[in-house]
Amino acid sequence: MNKDELVRQVADKTGFTIKETKNIIEMTFDSISQALSDGEKVKITGFGTFNTKKRGGFKSKNPITGDTLDIPLYVKPVFEPSKKLKEKVNKINET
């Protein structure tokens, strides 16, 4: 499912127009993105938690040339599904 399909599906279920639904979904994604950029965690009960993890900030070696590489520190967005979501997905995949 892509974003347009998600918008259509939510619009069908809610009765909102495609334009209204697209704006709501865009605002939701923007709010989640902004919270993560601000270092906040976003927990959606029954769905999961969006968070960030710091990666990098160390030295490594190129296995072919042996050159030392500096891996810079960066922040990576991560998602951890809730227990309820995991159970739902596993139940669907069992049938």
C-alpha positions in Angstrom: 0.0 0.0 0.0 1.3 3.4 -0.9 0.3 6.8 0.5 -2.4 7.4 -2.2 -4.0 4.1 -1.5 -3.9 4.8 2.3 -5.6 8.2 1.6 -8.3 6.6 -0.5 -8.9 3.8 2.1 -9.2 6.2 5.0 -11.4 8.6 3.0 -13.8 5.7 2.1 -14.0 4.6 5.8 -14.5 8.1 7.2 -16.6 9.9 4.6 -14.1 12.7 4.3 -13.0 13.9 0.9 -9.8 12.7 -0.6 -8.3 16.3 -0.2 -9.3 16.5 3.5 -8.0 13.0 4.2 -4.7 13.7 2.4 -4.2 16.9 4.5 -4.9 15.1 7.7 -2.5 12.3 6.9 0.2 14.8 5.8 -0.3 16.7 9.0 0.0 13.5 11.0 3.3 12.5 9.2 4.6 16.0 9.6 3.8 16.0 13.3 5.6 12.7 13.8 8.6 13.8 11.8 8.8 17.1 13.8 8.6 15.3 17.1 11.4 12.9 16.1 13.5 15.9 14.8 13.0 17.5 18.3 14.3 14.3 20.0 10.9 13.2 21.2 9.4 9.7 21.2 6.0 9.2 19.5 3.9 6.4 21.1 0.7 5.3 19.4 -1.1 2.9 21.7 -2.0 -0.3 20.0 0.2 0.5 17.0 3.8 1.2 18.1 6.5 3.7 19.0 8.5 5.9 16.7 11.9 6.9 18.2 15.4 7.7 17.2 18.7 6.0 17.7 22.2 7.4 17.5 24.6 5.5 15.2 28.1 6.0 14.1 30.7 8.1 15.8 33.5 5.5 15.6 36.5 4.5 13.5 36.4 1.5 11.3 38.8 -0.1 8.7 38.1 -0.8 5.1 38.6 -4.6 4.8 40.0 -4.4 1.3 42.5 -1.5 1.6 43.0 -1.4 5.4 42.4 2.4 5.4 40.9 3.9 8.6 37.4 5.3 8.1 35.7 7.8 10.3 32.0 6.9 10.6 30.3 10.1 11.7 27.5 10.2 14.3 24.0 10.3 12.8 20.5 9.8 14.1 18.3 7.1 12.6 14.5 7.0 12.9 13.2 3.6 14.2 9.8 2.0 14.7 9.0 -0.6 17.3 5.6 -2.2 16.8 3.3 -2.8 19.8 2.5 -6.2 21.1 -1.0 -5.8 19.7 0.2 -5.0 16.2 2.7 -7.9 16.3 -0.1 -10.3 17.3 -2.4 -9.0 14.6 0.3 -9.4 11.9 1.2 -12.9 13.1 -2.5 -14.0 13.3 -3.0 -12.9 9.7 0.2 -14.7 8.5 -0.9 -18.0 10.3 -3.9 -18.4 8.1 
